Amino acid sequence: MTEERPQPAAPATATAPAVPECHDEVCITCSDQAVAVTVVRLLDDDLALVDTGAGHEEVSVALVAAGVGDTVLVHAGEAIAVLGGDLGD
C-alpha cells in the first residue's frame, strides 16, 4: 500500500497594495511637507484644535509638549515639533 503525500500549495502571488489617490493640493500620505500652525485648544486623547490660517483642524500632539498659543509643526496630522522664537514672517 502506497501512502499519498499532500502536494504543496501553489505559491501565493503577491499583489501590490492599492496606492491611495490624492485629490487635494497636498497628499497627506506622500507629502514631505510640514505646516506651522497655532494651538487654539487642547482636547482629550492627546489631540488639539489648531488654527491653520485657513481654518481649524484637529491634530495629534502626543509627540510634543504643546500648550495653547504654541506654534507647532504638523506633518500628516501629527505635531512633530514646538517652534519657538521668530519665524521670520
HUBELCOR-V770713 format. One record per backbone hydrogen bond with DSSP energy under -1.0 kcal/mol. NH is the residue of the N-H (numbers start at 1). CO is the residue of the C=O. E is the energy in kcal/mol with one decimal. If there is no record, write none. Layout:
NH_CO_E ; NH_CO_E
This chain:
31_27_-1.7 ; 35_74_-2.7 ; 37_72_-2.6 ; 38_51_-1.9 ; 39_70_-2.8 ; 40_49_-3.2 ; 41_49_-1.8 ; 43_47_-3.0 ; 48_59_-2.6 ; 49_41_-3.1 ; 50_57_-3.2 ; 51_38_-3.1 ; 52_55_-3.2 ; 57_50_-2.1 ; 59_48_-2.6 ; 60_77_-2.7 ; 61_46_-3.3 ; 64_61_-1.1 ; 69_39_-2.7 ; 70_67_-2.2 ; 72_37_-2.6 ; 73_81_-2.9 ; 74_35_-2.9 ; 75_78_-2.5 ; 78_75_-1.6 ; 79_60_-3.2 ; 80_73_-3.4 ; 83_71_-3.0
